[in-house]
Amino acid sequence: MLHTNNPIIKHKTGLLNLAEELGNVSKACKVMGVSRDTFYRYQELVEDGGLDALVDKSRKSPNIKNRVDEATEQAVIKYAVDYPAHGQHRTSNELRKQGVFVSGSGVRSIWLRHNLENFKKRLKALEDKVANEGIILTDSQIAALEKKKNDDEACGEIETAHPGYLGSQDTFYVGNLKGVGRIYQQTFVDTYSKVAFAKLYTTKTPITAADILNDKVLPYFEQHELPMLRILTDRGTEYCGKVEHHDYQLYLAINDIDQTKN
C-alpha cells in the first residue's frame, strides 16, 4: 500500500491502492473517475521516482531570492528533529544561543521547504530518522513521540488507502419525538471518500447497528464492486459483545469485516 499525507497526491495513491486491492485496473479507474491512461501514467511515475514523482512538476517553482545559507538551513532542520514540539519562535531563540541567527519567519520558511511546518510532520521526520538510523532518543524526543502515540489512539487515527479501506460508524441521540419516543441515528462514513449514510431508529441495539450496514452501506459498496475491509466504532454495547450472542459482531464476522474500537 502507498501512503501519503500530501493532499496533492493522496487521490493518485488512492487510485493505485484501490487497483491493487481489487486486482482490476478498469474497476478502480471507474470508481475514481479517471482513465486507464492516467492510471498507467501514475503507476509509471511511482515506479520511476517514488511518491514524490506524483507531484505536478509543471507547477512553477517559487523563486526564493533570500534563502538562508546551507549551514543555517541544516541547523534548523536538525533542531526540528531534535525538538519537534518547539514552535518557530522558540526555535529561533534557541538557535541564536548557539550562534545561528535566523528569524521565526525564516525558521518557518525552512520548515515549509522541507515539509516540517507542523508538529505532526516534525514527529514524522523524527520517526523516519529513528527507523533509518537507529538513533538514541533524547528525553524530549521520547516525550514528543509518546504524546503523538497517545493523541493518535485517543482520536482513533488510522491511515486509509482507498474507498472501503476503513469506515467509521457511530450512534447519535437525536431527541424525543412525541408519540414515538427516543430517536437514535446510526451514521456511517467512509473515511477515505467521505461518502456517508444515516438512518433513524427508535432503539439503540446491535440489530439496528447491523441494519444500516445491511440496508445502506454494503449494498452501495457492492454496487461499485468494492470490499468493505474494516469499521471503526466506539465501545458501546451496540457494537461490542460476544459474536455468538451479538447481532452486530455476527454480521461483521459473516461479511469478513474487521473492527477497530477506540
N, C-alpha and C positions, 0 to 999 in steps of 0.2 A: 504493500500500500504506500502511496505517495502522500506525504503530509506537509502542510504549509500553513502559516498564519497570515501570509500575504494575500489580501483580498483581491489583488490584481490577477493572481494565478490560481486562486482556490477553485474557481469554476473549471479551469482547464484540467487541474489534477483530479477534480471530481469526475470528469468525463473519463479519464484514463482508468481511475479506480473502479468506476461502475462497469466499464467494459471488461475489466479483469474479473470482477465479481460475477457478472452474467455469463462470461465466456462468449459474448456475442457483440461485435462492434456495431452492427446495424441497430440493434435494440438500444444500446447505450446512446448512440447518436440521436435516435428518435426521441428518447426520454429527455435528453439535454438540449434538444433543439439545434443541433449543429450537423454539418455534412460529414460524410466519411473522409473526404479530402482533408477537412480541418482536423479530424481525429488523428490521421496518419501524420499530419504536419506536426501536431503537438507531440506525438509519440517519438518522431524523429528528433525533435528538439531536445527532449529529455534524454534520449539515448546518447546524443552527441555532447550535450552540455549540462545535463542535470536540471534540477528545478529552476535554477536561475535563468536558464535559456528561454523559459516561458514568458519572461517579462518582455513587453513590446519594445524591441530595440529601436523602433522608428521614432520613439518619443525623444524629443530634443533634450540633450543632456544639459544640466544647468552650467552656466559659466561662472565659476567660483574664482573671482579675482583675488579675494582677500583670504584665501585658505592659509591656515597656520602652517608652520614648518613641521616636518615629519616627526621630529623628536617630541614636540608638544602633542601632536596628534596621537602618537603611540602612548604617551604618558596618560592622556585622557582615556584611551581605550583600556589600558591596563587598570586604571583606577576604577573604571566602570565594572570590571570583573571582580576586582578585589573588594569593592564596597558597593554592591548593586543597589542597596537601599538608599544611598545618598543621592540627593537631588542635584541639579545643575549648579546652584549657587554654593552649596556646601562643598561640592567637588572642586569648584573654582577656588574657594577659600583654602581648602586643604592642600591643593596643588601649589598655591602661592607659597605656603610654608616650606615646600620642597624646592622652591626656586623655579617653578613652572608657572609662567604668568599667562593666564587665559581667562577671559570673562565668562560669566554664567551663560550668556548667549552664545559665546564661542564654544563652550562645552556642548551645548545643545546641538549646534551645527555639526560638530564632530559625531555626536551620537546619531543624528539623522543619517549621516553618510554611511554609518556602519550598523544601522538597524538596532540601535541601543537606546532609543529615545524614551522608553518607559521601563518601569521596574521589572515587569514580566519579561521583556526582551533581554534585559541585562542578566536576569536569572537564567534565561535560556543559554546565553553566551557562557555563563559560568558552568552550567550543566554540561555543555559541549566540551569545555576545556577539561573538566573532570574526566569525561568519557575518553577523550583523545589523549590526554597527557598524564592522567592519573595523579594530579597534583594533591598535596596535602592541604586540606581546607583550614582556613583561619576560623576563629570563633564567630567573627562577623559573617563570614560566608555560610557557615553551618546554620546560624540563626536565620539568615535570609532564606535558605533552601527549605528549612523546616517550616517557616511561615508560609511559603508558597504551597508546600505539600498540604498543610492544614487548610489553607484557603481553598485549594482546588477540591479537596474532599468535601468541605462544607458546601461548596457550590455544585457538587456533582459534576465537575468539569471533566469531559471525556472528548478526545479527539474524534471528529467524524470525517468520513472519507467520501461518502456518496449518499444519494437518497436511499432510505431503507436501512442505512447502517445503524442508526440509533434514533428511536422515538422516545418522546417524553410524555408521560401520562400523569394526570393529577385529578383530584376531586375537589370541586368548589361548592360551598354552600351558597345558594342563590338567594334564598329567602323563604318566607311562608306565604302560600297562596290560599286565600280564603276558599273553603270548601274542598281543598285538596290536601293542604298540609305542607310539610317541608319539601323544598325543591333543591335537588343537587345537580350539578353539571359535571359530566365526565368530559375531560378535554385531552386531546392527543395532538402533539406537534412533532413533525419530522424535523429533527434538529439541523439537518443539512439544507433541505429545500424550504423549510418554514411552512410547508403545507400543513394545515390544521383542520381538526374535526371536533365537533362538540355535540353533545346530546343531553337532554334533560331527563331526570328520573325522580321518582318520589322516594327512593331508598338509596342508601349508600352501602352496597353489598358487593361481594365478589362477583355475583352474576351480572350486575349492572356494569362493573368494570370490564368484564369479559365481553359484554354485549356490544359496546361501542367498537371494539376491535373486530368482532364478527360481522357486525352490520355495516360499518362505515370504512374502517381502516384497511383491513386485509383485502376486501373486495377492490378497493381503489388501487392498492399496490399490485394485486394480481392482474388487474386490468392492464397495467403498464409492465407486466411481467418482471416485477421487482420483488426480491425477497425482503422480508422484514427480519432483521437479524437480532436486534436487541432493543429492549424497552427499559427506560429509566423511570423509577417510581419512588415514592417515599415508603415508609414502613407501616403505612396504615393497614388496618385489618382487611380492607377490601382487596389489598394487593399481596399480602403475605400470609402464609399458612402452609400446612402440610398438603402436598399435591393430592393425595388420595381423598382429602376432605375439603378441598378448596377449589371452587369453580374457576377462578382466575388462574391459579397456578396450573390447574389441569389443562386449561385452554392453551397456555404458553407451551406446556410440555407437548401437547398433541401437535402443535404447529411448529415445534422446534425453534422457539424464540427464547433467547437468553434474557435474563433480567438482572439489572443493576439497581441496588437500593441505596438511597442516601439518607 
